[in-house]
Amino acid sequence: MVVPSTPLMIAAGGTADPLAGVRALALDSVRWLVASSPDRIQVLCSPADPANVARGVTTPLGERVARSLLSAAGFDREIVVSTSESESPVSTGVLIVGDGSARRGEKAPGHLDDRAFTFDSTIESALRACDADTLATLSVDLGAELLAAGVPAFRALGALAGGAEHTCEMTYSGDPLGVQYWVARWQCAS
């Protein structure tokens, strides 16, 4: 299960809600995950942003997004959070919280970098094809240059899913606000 890591995935009370549709798709996918009745769900996300930690916000954004979506989906069991691809999963349900590049336009958070489109295309193709090997070997350095905060989580998914057959359903791919987001469901077929 892959969902975006933007703070806009956490329901807010404001009048403008540019990602309401994406959040609804993500919540639908999380409900699908919860419906499989796992005893616990492992959340794979990037570590807390150092700038946020310096301001006293030590919980990773991905964890906050995951807990919000899981709560809205009615999940009331154990949630285990990993921010390292070397940590092994301990659960039957896995929720990947991550984004592609944030450099997909002049008004994007990182402004335009033409390399973002190829990089994000590689990630999307791997997600659609359940290509664990490609995900596991994504460039951390290029991901950092392109502000692709989801690279550690996608690499962890690749390491976790390697060697098993999976099916994938991509329910959303888009770059509103200049950031690439995906909502996708992976299911072990073996």
GROMACS elastic network, one bead per residue, 0.5 to 0.9 nm:
[ bonds ]
;  ai    aj funct       b0    kb
    1    29     6  0.72090   500
    1    30     6  0.74031   500
    1    33     6  0.73310   500
    1    93     6  0.84432   500
    1    94     6  0.64325   500
    1    95     6  0.50068   500
    1    96     6  0.58259   500
    1    97     6  0.84188   500
    1   183     6  0.74961   500
    1   184     6  0.56648   500
    1   186     6  0.55331   500
    1   187     6  0.80524   500
    2    26     6  0.81693   500
    2    29     6  0.85255   500
    2    30     6  0.89737   500
    2    94     6  0.88128   500
    2    95     6  0.61190   500
    2    97     6  0.58898   500
    2    98     6  0.71950   500
    2   127     6  0.88783   500
    2   154     6  0.88071   500
    2   182     6  0.67649   500
    2   183     6  0.52854   500
    2   185     6  0.63757   500
    2   186     6  0.79674   500
    3     9     6  0.87672   500
    3    23     6  0.87303   500
    3    25     6  0.89501   500
    3    26     6  0.57961   500
    3    27     6  0.88042   500
    3    29     6  0.83797   500
    3    30     6  0.85338   500
    3    65     6  0.89472   500
    3    66     6  0.85282   500
    3    95     6  0.76173   500
    3    96     6  0.63119   500
    3    97     6  0.50860   500
    3    98     6  0.63834   500
    3    99     6  0.78732   500
    3   181     6  0.75158   500
    3   182     6  0.60273   500
    3   184     6  0.69164   500
    4     7     6  0.88338   500
    4     9     6  0.71795   500
    4    22     6  0.86448   500
    4    23     6  0.86252   500
    4    26     6  0.78861   500
    4    62     6  0.82644   500
    4    65     6  0.83468   500
    4    96     6  0.84269   500
    4    97     6  0.55689   500
    4    98     6  0.50554   500
    4    99     6  0.52867   500
    4   100     6  0.86292   500
    4   150     6  0.83734   500
    4   180     6  0.85365   500
    4   181     6  0.54093   500
    4   182     6  0.61468   500
    4   183     6  0.68838   500
    5     8     6  0.82444   500
    5     9     6  0.70709   500
    5    45     6  0.82110   500
    5    61     6  0.66429   500
    5    62     6  0.52016   500
    5    63     6  0.86831   500
    5    64     6  0.88585   500
    5    65     6  0.63588   500
    5    66     6  0.83430   500
    5    96     6  0.89449   500
    5    97     6  0.51881   500
    5    99     6  0.58859   500
    5   149     6  0.81748   500
    5   150     6  0.76318   500
    5   181     6  0.82756   500
    6     9     6  0.57425   500
    6    10     6  0.80417   500
    6    61     6  0.75672   500
    6    62     6  0.78713   500
    6    65     6  0.75301   500
    6    97     6  0.89237   500
    6    98     6  0.81118   500
    6    99     6  0.76530   500
    6   181     6  0.87092   500
    7    10     6  0.56204   500
    7    11     6  0.86198   500
    7    61     6  0.70062   500
    7    62     6  0.85293   500
    7    64     6  0.82640   500
    7    65     6  0.67411   500
    8    11     6  0.68363   500
    8    12     6  0.75879   500
    8    17     6  0.78724   500
    8    18     6  0.80760   500
    8    19     6  0.65238   500
    8    20     6  0.83107   500
    8    23     6  0.78531   500
    8    65     6  0.86415   500
    9    12     6  0.86393   500
    9    19     6  0.73087   500
    9    20     6  0.80423   500
    9    22     6  0.78856   500
    9    23     6  0.53603   500
    9    24     6  0.89332   500
    9    26     6  0.81586   500
    9    27     6  0.89928   500
    9    65     6  0.61887   500
    9    66     6  0.89265   500
    9    68     6  0.81838   500
    9    69     6  0.78283   500
   10    23     6  0.79866   500
   10    64     6  0.79138   500
   10    65     6  0.58361   500
   10    66     6  0.88289   500
   10    68     6  0.60674   500
   10    69     6  0.73477   500
   11    17     6  0.87723   500
   11    20     6  0.83483   500
   11    23     6  0.80935   500
   11    68     6  0.80062   500
   11    69     6  0.89041   500
   12    15     6  0.87312   500
   12    17     6  0.78912   500
   13    16     6  0.87356   500
   13    17     6  0.87135   500
   14    17     6  0.69128   500
   17    20     6  0.55778   500
   17    21     6  0.89417   500
   18    21     6  0.80153   500
   18    22     6  0.87510   500
   18   176     6  0.82010   500
   18   177     6  0.87616   500
   19    22     6  0.51592   500
   19    23     6  0.60264   500
   19    24     6  0.85380   500
   19   176     6  0.80333   500
   20    23     6  0.51111   500
   20    24     6  0.61609   500
   20    25     6  0.87693   500
   21    24     6  0.50658   500
   21    25     6  0.63732   500
   21    26     6  0.86749   500
   22    25     6  0.51454   500
   22    26     6  0.61671   500
   22    27     6  0.85665   500
   22   172     6  0.72731   500
   22   181     6  0.86862   500
   22   182     6  0.87386   500
   22   183     6  0.79026   500
   23    27     6  0.60012   500
   23    28     6  0.84699   500
   23    69     6  0.87040   500
   24    27     6  0.50849   500
   24    28     6  0.60902   500
   24    29     6  0.86372   500
   25    28     6  0.50264   500
   25    29     6  0.62546   500
   25    30     6  0.86512   500
   25   171     6  0.71205   500
   25   172     6  0.74172   500
   25   183     6  0.70694   500
   26    29     6  0.51132   500
   26    30     6  0.61714   500
   26    31     6  0.85901   500
   26    69     6  0.78289   500
   26   171     6  0.86027   500
   26   172     6  0.86056   500
   26   182     6  0.88426   500
   26   183     6  0.59181   500
   26   184     6  0.83578   500
   27    31     6  0.60741   500
   27    32     6  0.85297   500
   27    69     6  0.59345   500
   27    70     6  0.80204   500
   27    72     6  0.74931   500
   27    73     6  0.67486   500
   28    31     6  0.50916   500
   28    32     6  0.63022   500
   28    33     6  0.88232   500
   28    73     6  0.81006   500
   29    33     6  0.63683   500
   29    34     6  0.86977   500
   29   171     6  0.84914   500
   29   183     6  0.76033   500
   29   184     6  0.75901   500
   29   185     6  0.68479   500
   30    34     6  0.61454   500
   30    35     6  0.85056   500
   30    66     6  0.89777   500
   30    69     6  0.68246   500
   30    70     6  0.66209   500
   30    72     6  0.89964   500
   30    73     6  0.65466   500
   30    95     6  0.79610   500
   30   185     6  0.89862   500
   31    35     6  0.59893   500
   31    36     6  0.88761   500
   31    69     6  0.86388   500
   31    70     6  0.77772   500
   31    72     6  0.85496   500
   31    73     6  0.51344   500
   31    74     6  0.79233   500
   31    75     6  0.84697   500
   32    35     6  0.51046   500
   32    36     6  0.69458   500
   32    73     6  0.88828   500
   32   185     6  0.87304   500
   33    36     6  0.56267   500
   33    37     6  0.77375   500
   33    38     6  0.81028   500
   33    41     6  0.89989   500
   33    93     6  0.67123   500
   33    94     6  0.82193   500
   33    95     6  0.83005   500
   33   185     6  0.84195   500
   34    37     6  0.55531   500
   34    38     6  0.67258   500
   34    41     6  0.85919   500
   34    70     6  0.78561   500
   34    73     6  0.70933   500
   34    74     6  0.78431   500
   34    75     6  0.63383   500
   34    93     6  0.78314   500
   35    38     6  0.80487   500
   36    92     6  0.89257   500
   36    93     6  0.80418   500
   37    40     6  0.85354   500
   37    75     6  0.89275   500
   37    92     6  0.88166   500
   37    93     6  0.84631   500
   38    41     6  0.66540   500
   38    77     6  0.83055   500
   38    91     6  0.73364   500
   38    92     6  0.55169   500
   38    93     6  0.57038   500
   39    77     6  0.62762   500
   39    78     6  0.68420   500
   39    91     6  0.71887   500
   39    92     6  0.71605   500
   39    93     6  0.80942   500
   40    75     6  0.89925   500
   40    76     6  0.89477   500
   40    77     6  0.57315   500
   40    79     6  0.56114   500
   40    80     6  0.72852   500
   40    90     6  0.80789   500
   40    91     6  0.54741   500
   40    92     6  0.67184   500
   40    93     6  0.65493   500
   40    94     6  0.87337   500
   41    77     6  0.79310   500
   41    78     6  0.65059   500
   41    79     6  0.50177   500
   41    80     6  0.62095   500
   41    81     6  0.84576   500
   41    90     6  0.82004   500
   41    91     6  0.56128   500
   41    92     6  0.65718   500
   41    94     6  0.54586   500
   41    95     6  0.69614   500
   42    78     6  0.85725   500
   42    79     6  0.59276   500
   42    81     6  0.57597   500
   42    82     6  0.72121   500
   42    89     6  0.63858   500
   42    90     6  0.68768   500
   42    91     6  0.58592   500
   42    92     6  0.78605   500
   42    93     6  0.61993   500
   42    95     6  0.61760   500
   42    96     6  0.84487   500
   43    62     6  0.81120   500
   43    63     6  0.69968   500
   43    66     6  0.69894   500
   43    67     6  0.89709   500
   43    79     6  0.70962   500
   43    80     6  0.60409   500
   43    82     6  0.60914   500
   43    83     6  0.83530   500
   43    89     6  0.89143   500
   43    93     6  0.85893   500
   43    94     6  0.58783   500
   43    96     6  0.59211   500
   43    97     6  0.72281   500
   43   153     6  0.89611   500
   44    62     6  0.78910   500
   44    63     6  0.81901   500
   44    80     6  0.86605   500
   44    81     6  0.61288   500
   44    82     6  0.50309   500
   44    83     6  0.59389   500
   44    84     6  0.77271   500
   44    85     6  0.80637   500
   44    89     6  0.89151   500
   44    94     6  0.73599   500
   44    95     6  0.62546   500
   44    97     6  0.63212   500
   44    98     6  0.85057   500
   44   152     6  0.83588   500
   44   153     6  0.53386   500
   44   154     6  0.83527   500
   44   156     6  0.70695   500
   44   157     6  0.77502   500
   45    60     6  0.76060   500
   45    61     6  0.81700   500
   45    62     6  0.52264   500
   45    63     6  0.67973   500
   45    81     6  0.75498   500
   45    82     6  0.64744   500
   45    83     6  0.51914   500
   45    84     6  0.78997   500
   45    95     6  0.85593   500
   45    96     6  0.62026   500
   45    97     6  0.51943   500
   45    98     6  0.63437   500
   45   149     6  0.87692   500
   45   150     6  0.69861   500
   45   151     6  0.88903   500
   45   152     6  0.69460   500
   45   154     6  0.84185   500
   45   156     6  0.86604   500
   46    49     6  0.82461   500
   46    60     6  0.68638   500
   46    61     6  0.79424   500
   46    62     6  0.66122   500
   46    63     6  0.86776   500
   46    82     6  0.82265   500
   46    83     6  0.51639   500
   46    84     6  0.75206   500
   46    97     6  0.79188   500
   46    98     6  0.73574   500
   46   149     6  0.66037   500
   46   150     6  0.63758   500
   46   151     6  0.77575   500
   46   152     6  0.57678   500
   46   153     6  0.59604   500
   47    50     6  0.85542   500
   47    58     6  0.89842   500
   47    59     6  0.81874   500
   47    60     6  0.54525   500
   47    61     6  0.80830   500
   47    62     6  0.81377   500
   47    82     6  0.84296   500
   47    83     6  0.51129   500
   47    84     6  0.77362   500
   47   152     6  0.85953   500
   48    51     6  0.84641   500
   48    52     6  0.68769   500
   48    53     6  0.66452   500
   48    57     6  0.78709   500
   48    58     6  0.59963   500
   48    59     6  0.59598   500
   48    61     6  0.64847   500
   48    62     6  0.82997   500
   48    83     6  0.85335   500
   49    52     6  0.52323   500
   49    53     6  0.63196   500
   49    54     6  0.87695   500
   49    57     6  0.86187   500
   49    58     6  0.81183   500
   49    59     6  0.89863   500
   49    60     6  0.69950   500
   49    61     6  0.80474   500
   50    54     6  0.61620   500
   50    55     6  0.86964   500
   50    58     6  0.85393   500
   51    54     6  0.51604   500
   51    55     6  0.65644   500
   51    56     6  0.89384   500
   51    57     6  0.86368   500
   52    55     6  0.50663   500
   52    56     6  0.63787   500
   52    57     6  0.50405   500
   52    58     6  0.67573   500
   52    59     6  0.87929   500
   52    60     6  0.87621   500
   53    59     6  0.81029   500
   53    60     6  0.89816   500
   54    57     6  0.73308   500
   54    58     6  0.83293   500
   55    58     6  0.84232   500
   57    60     6  0.79588   500
   58    61     6  0.89413   500
   59    62     6  0.84200   500
   59    63     6  0.67658   500
   59    64     6  0.70055   500
   60    63     6  0.52999   500
   60    64     6  0.65636   500
   60    65     6  0.88355   500
   60    83     6  0.83677   500
   61    64     6  0.50889   500
   61    65     6  0.61746   500
   61    66     6  0.85430   500
   61    97     6  0.88635   500
   62    65     6  0.50855   500
   62    66     6  0.60184   500
   62    67     6  0.85352   500
   62    96     6  0.83908   500
   62    97     6  0.53295   500
   62    98     6  0.69775   500
   63    66     6  0.50381   500
   63    67     6  0.60412   500
   63    68     6  0.84790   500
   63    81     6  0.67879   500
   63    82     6  0.89035   500
   63    97     6  0.78128   500
   64    67     6  0.52651   500
   64    68     6  0.61660   500
   64    69     6  0.86969   500
   65    68     6  0.51897   500
   65    69     6  0.62328   500
   65    70     6  0.85383   500
   65    97     6  0.76014   500
   66    69     6  0.52149   500
   66    70     6  0.59177   500
   66    71     6  0.83503   500
   66    95     6  0.74377   500
   66    96     6  0.84886   500
   66    97     6  0.69441   500
   67    70     6  0.50885   500
   67    71     6  0.58884   500
   67    72     6  0.84539   500
   67    79     6  0.80584   500
   68    71     6  0.52218   500
   68    72     6  0.62024   500
   68    73     6  0.86354   500
   69    72     6  0.50807   500
   69    73     6  0.61436   500
   69    74     6  0.87363   500
   69    75     6  0.88887   500
   70    74     6  0.63407   500
   70    75     6  0.53158   500
   70    76     6  0.80568   500
   70    79     6  0.89995   500
   71    74     6  0.51076   500
   71    75     6  0.55496   500
   71    76     6  0.71130   500
   72    75     6  0.76305   500
   75    78     6  0.85731   500
   76    79     6  0.86262   500
   79    91     6  0.89911   500
   80    89     6  0.85660   500
   80    90     6  0.79648   500
   80    91     6  0.82319   500
   82    85     6  0.76634   500
   82    86     6  0.89593   500
   82    87     6  0.65615   500
   82    88     6  0.84882   500
   82    89     6  0.82309   500
   82   153     6  0.87948   500
   83    86     6  0.88387   500
   83    87     6  0.79474   500
   83   152     6  0.75942   500
   83   153     6  0.73580   500
   83   156     6  0.88296   500
   84    87     6  0.56522   500
   84    88     6  0.89393   500
   84   152     6  0.70449   500
   84   153     6  0.77829   500
   84   156     6  0.72443   500
   85    88     6  0.76909   500
   85   152     6  0.64882   500
   85   153     6  0.69760   500
   85   154     6  0.87414   500
   85   155     6  0.64973   500
   85   157     6  0.79584   500
   85   159     6  0.72812   500
   85   160     6  0.84795   500
   86   156     6  0.74058   500
   86   159     6  0.84454   500
   87   156     6  0.83507   500
   88   156     6  0.89081   500
   88   160     6  0.75044   500
   89    92     6  0.83590   500
   89    94     6  0.79708   500
   89   160     6  0.75009   500
   90    93     6  0.89343   500
   91    94     6  0.70243   500
   94   157     6  0.87632   500
   96   150     6  0.85687   500
   96   153     6  0.61550   500
   96   154     6  0.72729   500
   96   156     6  0.86965   500
   96   157     6  0.72504   500
   97   150     6  0.69362   500
   97   153     6  0.67982   500
   97   154     6  0.85693   500
   98   148     6  0.81635   500
   98   149     6  0.62514   500
   98   151     6  0.72162   500
   98   152     6  0.83450   500
   98   153     6  0.62628   500
   98   154     6  0.72584   500
   98   181     6  0.78684   500
   98   182     6  0.83605   500
   99   102     6  0.80287   500
   99   147     6  0.89820   500
   99   148     6  0.60062   500
   99   149     6  0.57650   500
   99   151     6  0.77060   500
   99   179     6  0.73079   500
   99   180     6  0.60057   500
   99   181     6  0.52654   500
   99   182     6  0.71440   500
  100   116     6  0.82749   500
  100   119     6  0.81411   500
  100   120     6  0.57666   500
  100   123     6  0.76640   500
  100   124     6  0.88429   500
  100   143     6  0.81427   500
  100   146     6  0.83762   500
  100   147     6  0.77393   500
  100   149     6  0.66991   500
  100   150     6  0.60118   500
  100   151     6  0.74589   500
  100   175     6  0.88843   500
  100   179     6  0.66239   500
  100   181     6  0.61402   500
  100   182     6  0.80969   500
  101   104     6  0.67206   500
  101   110     6  0.86912   500
  101   116     6  0.57261   500
  101   117     6  0.80629   500
  101   119     6  0.77176   500
  101   120     6  0.64869   500
  101   143     6  0.72456   500
  101   144     6  0.88376   500
  101   145     6  0.89116   500
  101   146     6  0.52747   500
  101   147     6  0.53398   500
  101   149     6  0.73660   500
  101   150     6  0.84360   500
  101   175     6  0.89685   500
  101   178     6  0.81696   500
  101   179     6  0.56936   500
  101   180     6  0.56531   500
  101   181     6  0.85913   500
  102   105     6  0.83360   500
  102   108     6  0.60078   500
  102   109     6  0.58267   500
  102   110     6  0.57257   500
  102   111     6  0.76749   500
  102   112     6  0.84987   500
  102   116     6  0.79284   500
  102   146     6  0.64064   500
  102   147     6  0.52451   500
  102   148     6  0.60890   500
  102   149     6  0.82936   500
  102   175     6  0.86466   500
  102   177     6  0.84862   500
  102   178     6  0.58732   500
  102   180     6  0.66192   500
  103   106     6  0.78680   500
  103   107     6  0.85390   500
  103   108     6  0.54668   500
  103   109     6  0.65144   500
  103   111     6  0.50260   500
  103   113     6  0.54616   500
  103   114     6  0.80308   500
  103   115     6  0.86895   500
  103   116     6  0.61645   500
  103   117     6  0.87947   500
  103   146     6  0.59203   500
  103   147     6  0.68095   500
  103   148     6  0.83914   500
  103   178     6  0.62570   500
  103   179     6  0.65946   500
  103   180     6  0.86764   500
  104   107     6  0.82734   500
  104   108     6  0.60048   500
  104   109     6  0.87271   500
  104   110     6  0.80364   500
  104   111     6  0.68793   500
  104   112     6  0.52254   500
  104   113     6  0.64538   500
  104   114     6  0.73388   500
  104   115     6  0.88488   500
  104   116     6  0.61059   500
  104   117     6  0.69662   500
  104   146     6  0.89033   500
  104   175     6  0.74138   500
  104   177     6  0.85406   500
  104   179     6  0.61806   500
  104   180     6  0.75235   500
  105   108     6  0.50228   500
  105   109     6  0.85473   500
  105   110     6  0.82930   500
  105   111     6  0.56518   500
  105   113     6  0.75074   500
  105   114     6  0.87184   500
  105   177     6  0.82322   500
  105   178     6  0.52623   500
  105   179     6  0.84043   500
  106   109     6  0.85146   500
  106   110     6  0.82178   500
  106   113     6  0.87253   500
  106   178     6  0.78961   500
  107   110     6  0.79593   500
  107   111     6  0.57807   500
  107   112     6  0.76758   500
  107   177     6  0.72410   500
  107   178     6  0.65785   500
  108   112     6  0.67752   500
  108   176     6  0.89673   500
  108   177     6  0.59158   500
  108   179     6  0.65624   500
  109   112     6  0.88308   500
  109   147     6  0.85761   500
  109   177     6  0.80061   500
  109   178     6  0.70301   500
  109   179     6  0.77168   500
  110   113     6  0.80747   500
  110   146     6  0.75329   500
  110   147     6  0.69123   500
  110   178     6  0.85435   500
  111   178     6  0.80893   500
  112   115     6  0.88630   500
  112   116     6  0.80566   500
  112   178     6  0.84418   500
  113   116     6  0.57487   500
  113   117     6  0.82285   500
  113   146     6  0.72448   500
  114   117     6  0.61260   500
  114   118     6  0.78332   500
  115   118     6  0.56310   500
  115   119     6  0.62592   500
  115   120     6  0.86495   500
  115   146     6  0.77434   500
  116   119     6  0.51087   500
  116   120     6  0.59318   500
  116   121     6  0.83436   500
  116   143     6  0.88458   500
  116   146     6  0.61636   500
  116   148     6  0.86780   500
  117   120     6  0.52623   500
  117   121     6  0.59849   500
  117   122     6  0.86307   500
  118   122     6  0.62296   500
  118   123     6  0.87917   500
  119   122     6  0.52272   500
  119   123     6  0.65606   500
  119   124     6  0.88017   500
  119   138     6  0.89356   500
  119   142     6  0.83546   500
  119   143     6  0.80325   500
  119   146     6  0.85562   500
  120   123     6  0.50563   500
  120   124     6  0.60767   500
  120   125     6  0.85016   500
  120   148     6  0.86221   500
  120   180     6  0.71367   500
  121   124     6  0.50334   500
  121   125     6  0.59727   500
  121   126     6  0.84498   500
  122   125     6  0.52476   500
  122   126     6  0.61973   500
  122   127     6  0.86391   500
  122   134     6  0.80330   500
  122   135     6  0.86539   500
  122   138     6  0.88144   500
  123   126     6  0.51352   500
  123   127     6  0.61321   500
  123   128     6  0.86398   500
  123   134     6  0.78342   500
  123   135     6  0.67538   500
  123   138     6  0.80763   500
  123   154     6  0.82674   500
  124   127     6  0.50113   500
  124   128     6  0.60907   500
  124   129     6  0.84872   500
  124   173     6  0.81004   500
  124   182     6  0.78989   500
  125   128     6  0.51609   500
  125   129     6  0.60350   500
  125   130     6  0.83323   500
  125   131     6  0.79152   500
  126   129     6  0.51492   500
  126   130     6  0.57033   500
  126   132     6  0.70317   500
  126   133     6  0.83942   500
  126   134     6  0.61976   500
  126   135     6  0.63893   500
  127   130     6  0.51730   500
  127   131     6  0.64449   500
  127   132     6  0.80865   500
  127   135     6  0.78436   500
  127   154     6  0.89578   500
  127   168     6  0.73099   500
  127   169     6  0.88646   500
  127   170     6  0.78619   500
  127   184     6  0.74861   500
  127   186     6  0.83023   500
  128   131     6  0.77253   500
  128   167     6  0.85878   500
  128   168     6  0.59111   500
  128   169     6  0.69735   500
  128   170     6  0.63719   500
  128   184     6  0.80187   500
  128   186     6  0.89303   500
  129   132     6  0.86514   500
  129   166     6  0.87512   500
  129   167     6  0.79292   500
  129   168     6  0.69648   500
  130   133     6  0.89045   500
  130   135     6  0.88997   500
  130   158     6  0.87463   500
  130   161     6  0.84513   500
  130   165     6  0.80149   500
  130   166     6  0.60844   500
  130   167     6  0.65959   500
  130   168     6  0.62496   500
  130   186     6  0.73545   500
  131   134     6  0.57128   500
  131   135     6  0.66274   500
  131   136     6  0.88449   500
  131   158     6  0.74720   500
  131   161     6  0.87239   500
  131   162     6  0.82536   500
  131   166     6  0.89466   500
  132   135     6  0.51478   500
  132   136     6  0.60054   500
  132   137     6  0.87021   500
  132   154     6  0.89329   500
  132   155     6  0.82987   500
  132   157     6  0.70728   500
  132   159     6  0.67945   500
  132   160     6  0.80337   500
  132   161     6  0.57989   500
  132   162     6  0.52155   500
  132   163     6  0.81374   500
  132   164     6  0.88664   500
  133   136     6  0.51285   500
  133   137     6  0.64048   500
  133   138     6  0.89174   500
  133   155     6  0.88500   500
  133   158     6  0.59129   500
  133   159     6  0.75676   500
  133   161     6  0.86774   500
  133   162     6  0.65234   500
  133   163     6  0.89933   500
  134   137     6  0.53359   500
  134   138     6  0.63663   500
  134   155     6  0.84198   500
  134   158     6  0.71783   500
  135   138     6  0.54423   500
  135   151     6  0.83031   500
  135   154     6  0.57086   500
  135   155     6  0.50966   500
  135   156     6  0.80034   500
  135   157     6  0.70787   500
  135   159     6  0.78798   500
  136   152     6  0.89574   500
  136   154     6  0.69955   500
  136   156     6  0.65671   500
  136   157     6  0.70964   500
  136   159     6  0.53472   500
  136   160     6  0.86524   500
  136   162     6  0.82605   500
  137   140     6  0.85366   500
  137   155     6  0.65042   500
  137   158     6  0.78696   500
  137   159     6  0.88459   500
  138   141     6  0.89578   500
  138   142     6  0.83961   500
  138   143     6  0.77596   500
  138   151     6  0.68459   500
  138   152     6  0.86101   500
  138   154     6  0.79493   500
  138   155     6  0.64159   500
  139   142     6  0.53407   500
  139   143     6  0.59788   500
  139   144     6  0.85479   500
  139   151     6  0.77762   500
  140   144     6  0.61286   500
  140   145     6  0.87118   500
  140   148     6  0.89111   500
  140   151     6  0.64267   500
  140   152     6  0.72755   500
  140   155     6  0.88479   500
  141   144     6  0.51341   500
  141   145     6  0.63388   500
  141   146     6  0.87284   500
  142   145     6  0.50049   500
  142   146     6  0.61806   500
  142   147     6  0.84958   500
  142   148     6  0.83626   500
  143   146     6  0.51426   500
  143   147     6  0.60014   500
  143   149     6  0.71575   500
  143   150     6  0.82220   500
  143   151     6  0.61418   500
  143   152     6  0.89795   500
  144   148     6  0.59895   500
  144   149     6  0.71307   500
  144   151     6  0.82335   500
  145   148     6  0.77153   500
  146   149     6  0.86250   500
  147   150     6  0.87988   500
  148   151     6  0.60762   500
  148   179     6  0.85201   500
  148   180     6  0.84704   500
  149   152     6  0.73857   500
  149   153     6  0.83738   500
  150   153     6  0.53216   500
  150   154     6  0.60488   500
  150   155     6  0.85562   500
  151   154     6  0.50413   500
  151   155     6  0.59921   500
  151   156     6  0.84671   500
  152   155     6  0.51216   500
  152   156     6  0.61578   500
  152   157     6  0.86773   500
  153   157     6  0.62238   500
  153   158     6  0.86707   500
  154   158     6  0.62379   500
  154   159     6  0.86851   500
  155   158     6  0.50010   500
  155   159     6  0.62352   500
  155   160     6  0.85468   500
  156   159     6  0.50678   500
  156   160     6  0.60112   500
  156   161     6  0.84650   500
  157   160     6  0.50300   500
  157   161     6  0.58871   500
  157   162     6  0.82952   500
  158   161     6  0.52669   500
  158   162     6  0.58546   500
  159   162     6  0.54699   500
  159   163     6  0.89706   500
  160   163     6  0.86356   500
  161   164     6  0.59584   500
  161   165     6  0.80735   500
  161   166     6  0.79905   500
  161   188     6  0.82790   500
  162   165     6  0.83098   500
  164   188     6  0.69796   500
  164   189     6  0.76064   500
  164   190     6  0.61473   500
  165   187     6  0.85456   500
  165   188     6  0.59848   500
  165   189     6  0.52372   500
  165   190     6  0.52639   500
  166   186     6  0.62947   500
  166   187     6  0.53267   500
  166   190     6  0.70853   500
  167   185     6  0.80481   500
  167   186     6  0.56281   500
  167   187     6  0.52969   500
  167   188     6  0.65466   500
  167   189     6  0.63264   500
  168   184     6  0.68660   500
  168   185     6  0.54822   500
  168   187     6  0.64886   500
  169   183     6  0.87106   500
  169   184     6  0.56146   500
  169   185     6  0.51702   500
  169   186     6  0.67000   500
  169   187     6  0.87801   500
  170   173     6  0.74043   500
  170   182     6  0.74755   500
  170   183     6  0.61375   500
  170   185     6  0.64279   500
  170   186     6  0.87085   500
  171   182     6  0.76596   500
  171   183     6  0.55239   500
  171   184     6  0.56458   500
  171   185     6  0.78076   500
  172   181     6  0.76037   500
  172   182     6  0.52814   500
  172   184     6  0.69282   500
  173   180     6  0.73171   500
  173   181     6  0.58147   500
  173   183     6  0.67479   500
  173   184     6  0.86726   500
  174   179     6  0.79960   500
  174   180     6  0.57131   500
  174   181     6  0.55765   500
  174   182     6  0.67916   500
  175   178     6  0.52728   500
  175   181     6  0.59606   500
  175   182     6  0.88234   500
  176   179     6  0.60931   500
  176   180     6  0.72233   500
  176   181     6  0.80033   500
  177   180     6  0.85520   500
